[in-house]
Amino acid sequence: MNHKKPKQVILFLWFLAAVGCSKSRASESHPSIIGGSLPDISSPARSSTVALVKIRQGHTDSYSIFCSGTLIAKNLVITASHCLDGRDASGFKVLFGTSDKDSSATIIDVLEFKLFTDDWSKFSPNLDVAWVKLKQDAPPDSIPIEIFHDYNAFTTVNDSNQRFLLAGFGNQKTTCVTEDCVGTKLEVPTQLRDPIYRNSRLMSILVFGKTPLKGICNGDSGGPAFYKFHDKWYLIGALNGNKETLTPNAFQNPEQSCESGESIYGFVGDYAAWIEETSGVTLAYDEDLNQRQATIAVMPESERPQSNDFASWFAYNNYLDEAWYTVDNIIRVAATASEGEDRLAMYRDPHRVIDYFKENPTLELVSVTDIRPILGLPLESLYLVLNDLSAYSLLAQLKHLRILKIAPGLFQSGSFDASFINELKELRYLSLSDLPSADLTKINWQEMSNLRELHLNNLGIDNLDFLEGIPLPSALSKVYIDHKLIRLTPPLAN
């Protein structure tokens, strides 16, 4: 396997910023169409693709586009959750027309909207779908498009009979400096890069690509991916954007990120039932040619793994459980440090993740809550920042740890019991930070025979007098308190 071996991999939450404007840098707005053309009269984009707009600053009747969407019922639009996070229904409108500069465009107020989950950023690119209900029906020349339901159509790629089309109102290149570079409805053909991701880790995800200089850019988020089946166009996706672990080409050159032609869409067929249930709007579809499929079932908490087997936690499909998020973070560490097919394989095969940590037995996780999934990994070095201080006691099961660095999160709860450290006989480096309630006398220091370096930061102590004569391990050569070296002795020969 081809891994880039990192010195450190610090995991933190990556998410798409939900801000956009008519003139902006790519990093500050939503993914527009690169290499596109105006939709002709037969195109599904012409009649169903819409823009989400806000009033331009300093104007009362001029609008700028911040995202795209698709009309799926006469008064209902589907888009991406990240487009609407932090907004209210009175703060944006829906534009029906060819551009934000089209004087004949129809602008309709929003009645209400709903995100599939308010925690979209935590699960991205998963679950990034939302609907918008209009205060009045769309204009007569706007035609709702039918959502395609059969995900089995996308289990293979490179089918010459398949036709895909992306559309949106966004940037026509990565960096736009003129108004005519953004805000016009465009479409572009594309290809399905991978079979549909539909498992416990990537839920209902379509990845398009292999089309450099033809794809999405800032301003297209929430916009449609269309699929032609039996000479009829259907809606299959809502644009999420890009993610380094899935579409790495989009991140190789920040000045040309949109020109990579790669993009990630949520498969909207798996959200049709949710849309109807929560919006109260019935979506039209042909029951003979386009039957509804069973959506991905969320596993009940009763099926939560009872062992430390990482493969079981990987397969545990319950994104409402904090352990799911921990597994997701672990996969991101391995995927980010890998290349090519190895990177994508991390999301399909838990054993590839395990193999990565056999070669690179170091993990750093910040702001996770449930650490049980990490107990099945072959780790030698671990850095954790947890909110639940009592959860640290589970680390006693990682008996081969040589390096351990721990600290509490911003919203700490529970109490820290240091006695679990007694089980980690192979520790050579220990760092404890910001744990003022820690009772370090519970550690049998003399039995920590391999410990060579100790860091005690912000624990409310100034020296080692708290040990009251308890001898320290003879191999311990360096002790730091509040980042100051207070003990330096020659280490024993190994």
N, C-alpha and C positions, 0 to 999 in steps of 0.2 A: 504493500500500500504506500501511496505517496503522500506523506504528511509533511507540512511545514512545522518544524519543531519549535514551539514558542518558548521564550524564556519565561514569560508570564502571560496568562490569558485572563484578563479581568472581565468578568461578564457583567454587563449591565443591560437594561432594557432599551432595545432599539425600537423606535416607532416613527411613523410619518407625521410631520408637523402639519397641523390643520389650518394653515394660513395660506392665502393666495391673493394675487392681484394681477391686474392687466399687464403691468410691467414689473418683472421680478426676476431674481436669480432662481435657478432651478432648485436650489436647496431650500428655498423659502416658500414654495408653492406645491401644487398638486400635479401628479403625473397626468401632454397634448400630443397631437398627432405629428409624427415626423414622416416626411416623404409622402404625405397624403394628398388626396384630391377631393374636389367637391362632390358630394353624393349626387348621382343622377336620379331621375324620377322613379326608377325601379328599385333603388337602394332602400333597405330597411332603416338606414341611418337618417335618410331624408325625412321620414315620417314619424320616427319614434325617439330619436336622440334629442335630448334637451340639455339646457345649461342651468346650473344653479348660480344665481347672481346676487350681488349686494350693491347697494347704492354707493357710487364713487364718493370718496371723501370730498366734501365741499360742494356737492351737487345734490339736486333733489329729483332729477328725472334722467340721470345717466347711470348706467350700471356697469359693473365689472364682473367677469366670470371667475369663480373660484373652484368650481367642480363641474362635472358632467353627470348625466343620468339617463334613464330610459323610461319611456311611458309604457306601463304594462296593463293599465286599465284607464278608462276615460278620465279618472280623477286621481290616479296613483302613479308615482314614479319610484323606481328603484335606483339606489346609489350606494355609496360606501359610507360606513359608519364614521370613518375618520374625517369625512367632509363636514359632518354635522356636529361633532363633539364640541361642546362649549357654546353652541348657538341656541337661539330660541326661534320659534316659528315666525315671529314678527321681524326677525333680523335678516331674512333672505327671501327671494322669490324664485320662480321657475320661468325661464325664458323659452318660448317656442318660436323658432326662427332660424335664420342662417348665420347670424353673428350678433354680438352685443352692440354692433353699430348699425344694425338693420332697423330702419325707422318703421318698418311694417311688422316687426316682431310683436308677439303677444306676451305680455308679462302677467303672470297669475300669482296671487298671494298664496301663502302656505297656511293650511288649517292646522295641521299637526304633523309630527314625524316620530319615528321610533327606531332606535338602534337595536340590532340583534342582541348586543351586550354593551353595557357602558364601559366594560373593561376591554374594549377592542384592542387597545395598544398592548395590553398584556399578552394577548393571544395572536397578534398579527404575525403572519398574514391571514390567519384563520378568522372566521366569524366577522369579517369586515363588510357587513351588509346592513342596509337601512332602507326604510321606505318613507316617502313623503306624500302626504295627502293634500290635495289642492282644495282651495275654497270654492272653485267652480270647475266645470269640465274643461278639458283641453279643447283648443279650437278644432273645427271640423276637419281641417286638412292634416291634423296629427292623428296617427292611427296607432293604437296600442299594439305591441308585438307579443306574441305568445312565448311563454317560457318553455324551453326544451327540458324534458325530465330525465331522459335515459342516459345516465352517466356511462353505461357500457359502450356507447358510441366512441368514447375517448380513451379506451383501455389500450389502444395501439396508436402509433404515430406513422407518419410518412404514407398515409393513404392518399393516393393521387385524386381520389374522388371527393375528398373532403375539401370544403371551402369555408374559410374563416375570414371575418372582417372585423376590424376595430374602428371605433369612431369616438370623437370628442371635440371639445372646443379649445383645447389647450395650446401650449407653445408649439411652434413649428420648428424650433431648434432649442438646444439646451439653454442658451442665454438669449433672451429677447430684449432688444433695446428700443424697438419701435412698436407702435400700437397695432400695425397690420401683421405683426408676428404672432398674435394671440387673439382668441375670441371668435374665430371662424369655425363653423362646423366642417370637419374634414373626416375622411375615412381612408383606411389603408388595408390591403390584404395582408395576411400573415399565415404562419404555420403553427401547428401544435408542436411544441418542442419535446414534451415528455408525456407519457400516459398520465391520466388524471391521478392526482394524489388524493386518496380517499381512505385514510387509515387513522389510527389513534393520534398521530402526531401532526399530519397535514390533512385537514378535514375539508374535502371538497375544493381542491385547489387545481387550477389549470395554469400551466406555464407556457407562454408563447415565445417564440424566438426564431433564431436562424435566419433572420431577415434584417441585417444591418442597414441602417439609414431608413428603415420603415418600421414605425412603432409608435409608442406613447411617449408623452412628456408631461411637464408640469401643467396642470389644468384639466387633464383627462380623468383624474380619479373619479371613480363611481360610474364612469362611462361604460358603454356596452362592448361585449364581444359577441358577434353574431355567427351563426352556423347554418349552412344551407343543407337541408335534408329533404330528399324527394322533391326538389325544385321549390322548396319553401324555406324562407328565412325564419330563424328562431333566435331568441335571446338565450345565451348560455352563460355569460359572465358579467360581473361588475368589477371594475378595475380596483385592485388594491395598490399596486405600484411595483416596487422592486425591493429585494431583500438580498443582502450580500451572500448569504449561504445558498440561495436558490438561483439568483440571477447575477453571478459575480461579474460578468462582462460590463454591467451597468455601472460598476464601481471602479473599474480599472483606470478610467480617465474622467475625472469630475467635470471637465470642460466639454466632454462628449458623452455624458451619461445617457442622454435620451437617444442618441444615435446608435446605441448598441442593438436596438430592436428587440430586447427582452422585456417581458412583463408578466405580472402575476395577477390572475383574476380569481375571484370566488365563483364557484359553480352555482349559479342561482337556482338550478333545478332542485337542489336540496333545501331551499328556503321557501318554496312555494306554499307549503302547508302553513308555515309560520306566518307568512305574509297575510294569508287569508284569515287566519285565526286572530291575529292581533290588529289588523286594519279594519276588519269587517267587510272587506271588499272581495267579491268572488272573481277569480281570474279565469278567463275563458281559455279552454284548451280542447283539442281533439282527443277524445278518450280512446279512439281506435288507433290512431297513428302516433300518439304522444302520451302514453299512459304514465301516470304518476308512479314513481319508484319509492321503495322504502328508504327513508333517510337514515343517516348514520345514527345508530342508537347510542345514547350516553349510558355507560355502564353504571348500575346502581352502586352505592357505597358498600353494599353488602358483598360485592365482588372485588372489593379492594384487596390487593395482594397481602398475604399474611407472612410472606417470607422476604428475605433480602434480595431475591433473584431480580436483577435489573431488567431482564427480558420481560418478566411479568409486569413490572411497573411501566415499561415501555408500551406494552399492549393495553394497559389500563386506560380505557377511553372515557374519562370523566374530567372534562376541563374545569368543572366546578370545584374539584378537589385540588388543594394546594400542591399535592404531590405531583399532579400533572404538570404544573408550572415548573417544579424543580427538575423533572425529567426534560422538559423543553429546554431549560437553561443548560443542562448537561450536554444535550445534543448540539446546541449552538456552539459550545466550546469546542467540541470535537469537529464539527463541520467547518467552523471558521478557520481552524488550523489545518484543514485538509484541502486537497485540490482535486479538480476534475470530477470524475465519477465517484471517487471516494466521498466527496462532499455531499453529493445527493444521496448516496447509499446510507448515510447516517440517519436519514429520515425514514428509511424503509426497513432497516435491519439492525436490531439492537446489538447483535454480536459484533457488528462493525464498530459500534461505539465502545464496546468492551475492549476490543482489540486495540483501539486507539489508546485507551488508558493503560493497557499493558505496556505499550511502547512509551507512553508519556504519562506516568503515574502522578500527575499534578493537577489539582483542581482548585479554582477560586470561584466562589459563589457569593453574591451580595444580594441581600434582601429577599431571600427565600424563607419560607416558613416551615416546610416539612422536609426533613433531611433523610427520611428513610430510604428513598431511592438511591442515595449515594453509597449506602452500606454494602451494596453488592458489587462495587467497583474496586479494582485492584490498585488502591491509592497508596502512595508513600508520602505525599505532601498535600496539605489541605489548608486553605484559608477560607473562613466562613464569617459572614456577618449575618446574625440571626436576630429576629425580633423576640422570639420565644426563648428566653434564657434556659429554661428547663430542658429544651430539646438537645442541648449539647451533651447531655448524659448518654445519648445513643452512640456517641462517638467511641465509647468504650469497646464497641465491636470491631473497630478498625485497628486491629492489633499490630498491623505492620506499618503504621504511620511512623515516619521519621521526622517530619516537620509538621507542626501544627500552629496555626495563627488564628485566633478567634477574637471577636469583638461583637458587641450588641448592635442591633439596628436602631433606627430613629425612634421606633415605637416599642420599646422593650417591655416585656411582661415576664412574669414568673421569677424564679430565683436561680442563681447560678450555684451549682454544687460541683466543686472542683474535684471531688473524689474519683470521678471517672478516669482522670488522668493516670491514676494508679495502674490501670489496665494496659496502658500504652508503654510497654517496657522497652520498645525500640526507639522511642523518641530521642532525637539528637538536638532538636531546636524547638523551643516552646515560647510563644508570645501570647500574653494575655493583656487586653487593653480595655479600658473604660468599664471595668467591673468592680465598682467600689464595694459591693456586698460580698465579694468573693472571699471565702475562708480558706486561705492557702495552707493552713495548718492541717487540712484534711489530706494533703498530698504527702505520701511517704517519700520524701525527697531522697533519702539515702538509697532507696531501692531503685531510683531512676538512674541506673548505672551507666546508661549510654548518653545521658543528657550532657551536652557540651555548651549550649548557649541558651540563656534565659532572658526574656524581655518582659518587664512588668510596667505597664504604662497606665497612668490615671487610675490607679487602684486605691488611692488614699494612703499610700505608704511612702516613706522617705528612705528607708534602709532595710536591712535584713533582720533587724532586731525582733520582728514579729515571730520569727522562728524559735525564739527562746532557747537557743543552744542546740536546736536540732541540726545535726550535721548535713551539709549538702553533699551531693554525689561527688566523688573524687575526680570524675572526668570533666566536671563543669568548670570551664575556663573563663567564660565571660558572662557577666550579669549586668543588665541595664535596667535602671529604674527611671521612669519618665525620660527615656532616651539618653540618659547619662550613664556612662560606664562606671560602675562602682566596684567591680571585682574583676581582676584579671590575673589569672594564675596559669602557669605553664600546663598545657594539656598532657595527660598521660599518653604514653605511646600506645598505639592500637595493637 
